[in-house]
Amino acid sequence: MSSAAIRIPRERTSKAASRIAILDAARRVAARDGARDLSLRGVAAEAGFAPAALYGYFRNKDELLLALAADDLTSLARAMRDGPAGLAGAGAAALELLCGAETMAAASGALADASHDSKAGDAERLFNGRLIAALKALSDASGMPTGNRESQCDVVLVAAALAGLALLSRSGRLHALGFTPEEMIARLDGRFRRA
């Protein structure tokens, strides 16, 4: 076996491990400083990389934010699949994760910027693919069918309601309005429960 054949998998593993280390560092920086104030220089310092080295993994801050949000969507889909069944269980799992993940809100700005960038396709495709997987997990966990456009709209409406509830809950506005997340999820469950 040639040394080139041995080196290639090791380099791929090393690159994947470095990417994971960068994402972990970015998550720590986002938690400490806020995802919107995240900088590639700050992430590089946290990860122990030279700032220029990050450009081998992410073209800019928007790509990094989209990668973080895509990871959060994967966690969200997993939590909804593995949690209690039904819309109430999936909604509670989603709300818990969304309240703790600032990257989703920050990624919305990155997506708006990416739509004007012809090279942003891979990051946006990754995010969109993970979003579809999370919507499918919500549909499956809650028993909401997705066989037609109307049913698909219902799943998107529930997801949007959960995202809005997370925003209101995270900011303290839901409590200020006199509501609890559990009460709102129960209302969603009542409105969208399928026989």
ZIHUCOR-V462344 format. One record per residue. N is the residue number from 0. RES is the residue in one small letter. NEAR is the number of other ideal C-beta (glycine too) atoms within 8 Angstrom. D_CENTER is the distance of its C-alpha to the mean C-alpha in whole Angstrom. Layout:
<<N & RES & NEAR & D_CENTER> <N & RES & NEAR & D_CENTER>>
//
This chain:
<<0 & m & 3 & 41> <1 & s & 5 & 41> <2 & s & 5 & 39> <3 & a & 6 & 37> <4 & a & 7 & 36> <5 & i & 9 & 35> <6 & r & 8 & 33> <7 & i & 8 & 31> <8 & p & 7 & 28> <9 & r & 8 & 29> <10 & e & 8 & 27> <11 & r & 8 & 24> <12 & t & 8 & 24> <13 & s & 8 & 24> <14 & k & 9 & 22> <15 & a & 8 & 19> <16 & a & 8 & 20> <17 & s & 10 & 20> <18 & r & 9 & 17> <19 & i & 8 & 15> <20 & a & 9 & 18> <21 & i & 15 & 16> <22 & l & 12 & 13> <23 & d & 9 & 14> <24 & a & 13 & 16> <25 & a & 14 & 14> <26 & r & 10 & 12> <27 & r & 9 & 15> <28 & v & 13 & 16> <29 & a & 14 & 13> <30 & a & 6 & 14> <31 & r & 5 & 18> <32 & d & 7 & 18> <33 & g & 7 & 15> <34 & a & 11 & 12> <35 & r & 8 & 15> <36 & d & 6 & 17> <37 & l & 15 & 16> <38 & s & 8 & 19> <39 & l & 12 & 19> <40 & r & 7 & 22> <41 & g & 10 & 21> <42 & v & 15 & 18> <43 & a & 13 & 21> <44 & a & 8 & 24> <45 & e & 10 & 21> <46 & a & 12 & 21> <47 & g & 5 & 25> <48 & f & 9 & 24> <49 & a & 5 & 26> <50 & p & 9 & 24> <51 & a & 5 & 26> <52 & a & 9 & 24> <53 & l & 14 & 21> <54 & y & 8 & 22> <55 & g & 4 & 22> <56 & y & 9 & 18> <57 & f & 11 & 17> <58 & r & 6 & 19> <59 & n & 7 & 18> <60 & k & 10 & 15> <61 & d & 13 & 13> <62 & e & 12 & 13> <63 & l & 16 & 12> <64 & l & 15 & 9> <65 & l & 16 & 8> <66 & a & 12 & 8> <67 & l & 16 & 6> <68 & a & 16 & 3> <69 & a & 13 & 4> <70 & d & 9 & 5> <71 & d & 12 & 3> <72 & l & 14 & 3> <73 & t & 11 & 7> <74 & s & 10 & 7> <75 & l & 15 & 7> <76 & a & 13 & 9> <77 & r & 9 & 11> <78 & a & 12 & 12> <79 & m & 15 & 13> <80 & r & 9 & 15> <81 & d & 5 & 17> <82 & g & 11 & 17> <83 & p & 8 & 20> <84 & a & 7 & 21> <85 & g & 10 & 21> <86 & l & 15 & 19> <87 & a & 10 & 20> <88 & g & 11 & 19> <89 & a & 16 & 15> <90 & g & 14 & 15> <91 & a & 13 & 16> <92 & a & 14 & 14> <93 & a & 15 & 11> <94 & l & 14 & 12> <95 & e & 9 & 13> <96 & l & 12 & 9> <97 & l & 13 & 8> <98 & c & 9 & 12> <99 & g & 5 & 11> <100 & a & 11 & 8> <101 & e & 10 & 9> <102 & t & 13 & 7> <103 & m & 12 & 5> <104 & a & 9 & 9> <105 & a & 15 & 10> <106 & a & 13 & 8> <107 & s & 8 & 10> <108 & g & 10 & 13> <109 & a & 15 & 13> <110 & l & 11 & 12> <111 & a & 8 & 16> <112 & d & 10 & 17> <113 & a & 12 & 16> <114 & s & 8 & 18> <115 & h & 5 & 21> <116 & d & 8 & 21> <117 & s & 4 & 22> <118 & k & 5 & 21> <119 & a & 13 & 17> <120 & g & 7 & 17> <121 & d & 6 & 16> <122 & a & 14 & 12> <123 & e & 12 & 12> <124 & r & 8 & 13> <125 & l & 11 & 11> <126 & f & 14 & 8> <127 & n & 8 & 10> <128 & g & 9 & 11> <129 & r & 13 & 8> <130 & l & 9 & 8> <131 & i & 8 & 11> <132 & a & 11 & 11> <133 & a & 14 & 9> <134 & l & 11 & 12> <135 & k & 10 & 14> <136 & a & 14 & 13> <137 & l & 16 & 14> <138 & s & 11 & 17> <139 & d & 9 & 18> <140 & a & 15 & 18> <141 & s & 14 & 19> <142 & g & 10 & 22> <143 & m & 13 & 21> <144 & p & 8 & 23> <145 & t & 9 & 21> <146 & g & 4 & 25> <147 & n & 7 & 25> <148 & r & 5 & 24> <149 & e & 6 & 25> <150 & s & 11 & 23> <151 & q & 9 & 20> <152 & c & 8 & 20> <153 & d & 10 & 20> <154 & v & 13 & 17> <155 & v & 9 & 15> <156 & l & 9 & 17> <157 & v & 15 & 16> <158 & a & 12 & 13> <159 & a & 8 & 14> <160 & a & 10 & 16> <161 & l & 15 & 13> <162 & a & 10 & 11> <163 & g & 8 & 15> <164 & l & 13 & 16> <165 & a & 12 & 13> <166 & l & 10 & 14> <167 & l & 10 & 18> <168 & s & 13 & 18> <169 & r & 8 & 16> <170 & s & 7 & 19> <171 & g & 7 & 21> <172 & r & 9 & 22> <173 & l & 13 & 22> <174 & h & 9 & 24> <175 & a & 6 & 27> <176 & l & 7 & 27> <177 & g & 4 & 28> <178 & f & 8 & 25> <179 & t & 7 & 23> <180 & p & 11 & 20> <181 & e & 7 & 22> <182 & e & 8 & 24> <183 & m & 12 & 22> <184 & i & 15 & 20> <185 & a & 9 & 24> <186 & r & 8 & 25> <187 & l & 13 & 22> <188 & d & 13 & 23> <189 & g & 7 & 26> <190 & r & 6 & 26> <191 & f & 12 & 24> <192 & r & 8 & 25> <193 & r & 7 & 27> <194 & a & 2 & 30>>
//
